[in-house]
Amino acid sequence: MKLKLKNVFLAYFLVSIAGLLYALVQLAAEQLRQKDLRISQLQADLRRPPPAPAQPPEPEALPTIYVVTPTYARLVQKAELVRLSQTLSLVPRLHWLLVEDAEGPTPLVSGLLAGSGLLFTHLAVLTPKAQRLREGEPGWVRPRGVEQRNRALDWLRSGGGAVGGEKDPPPAGTRGVVYFADDDNTYSRELFEEMRWTRGVSVWPVGLVGGLRFEGPRVQDGRVVGFHTAWEPNRPFPVDMAGFAVALPLLLAKPSAQFDATAPRGHLESSLLSHLVDPKDLEPRAANCTRVLVWHTRTEKPKMKQEEQLQRQGRGSDPAVEAGDKRPLC
């Protein structure tokens, strides 16, 4: 009896081992089949042509960026405008509104615009004498460029007065954004793409301004909740001129919105923006205002002592060689 039970147990054990081996063989075979299938799929993927890369929108489909630049005659004027124009030439669908602080167009600016390759409108308006800086006054005493920026706003709304380039204002329904770009700042090309799809008023930080590494909005959960600034933080909009852009339809819908030449120091930007938007509705750009893409740089005023000395001797630099403002230094 014991021998019979032993045989039964042995037979059961052998059958179990055989079943286990069979299961392992089947499992290995299934894994091999899955591996072969995966290899076949990979080979098919390799033979399949790659998908076409995503095409950027055609320039005609992009909203137009209207860049407003006031400028005035000085030795570094041409150098500043050449640098700015070459940055702007990298940006598609851009219209440059260059406004001279002068009674009419100057040959220097007209020639530069004609050779820039940019779509432009050339305007000119002289700052009233009462608003001009007096000899020896620091630049912050009186706001500069007010008449010129407002002249550009007038052109956008109703046209007229252009002395060169495109004469007609944007037609009704034009999608666009307006940016006030001084001629002495430094701009990243990325900045213009950040502002292009502005719906109301978009904002971002500005570097090297207000005595700080940067000034700009403070953002929480995608909304502007305050401003990083040291000087008069209670201003309605404590932002730099280079730190915001306005949707063209919004400007056209608010015909009374313009810059106020009598605004207190540092309130020029607020004098326009207060007519357009509530601070809580500002649209943060540049990775929620964590990236600086524009810098408030200033070109050092050239020292011209040797030039002045030569001019007194009647041996000054040849005025036929265009380098900048040709007015006598002494």
Buried (B, 14 or more C-beta within 10 A) or exposed (E): EEEEEEEEEEEEEEEEEEEEEEEEEEEEEEEEEEEEEEEEEEEEEEEEEEEEEEEEEEEEEBBBBBBBBBBBBBBBBBBBBEBBBEBBBEBBBBBBBBBBBBEEBBEBBBEBBEEBEBBBBBBBBBBEEEEEBEEEEEEEEBBBBBBBBBBBBBBBBEBEBBBBBBEEBBEEEBBBBBBBBBBBBBBBEEBBBBBBBBEBBBBBBBBBBBEBEBBBBBBEEEBBEEBBBEEEEEBEBBBBBBBBBBBBBBBBEBEEBBBBBEBEEBBBBBBBBBBBBEBEEBBBBBEBBEBBBBBBBEBEEEEBEEBBEBBEEEEBBEEEEEEBBBEEBE
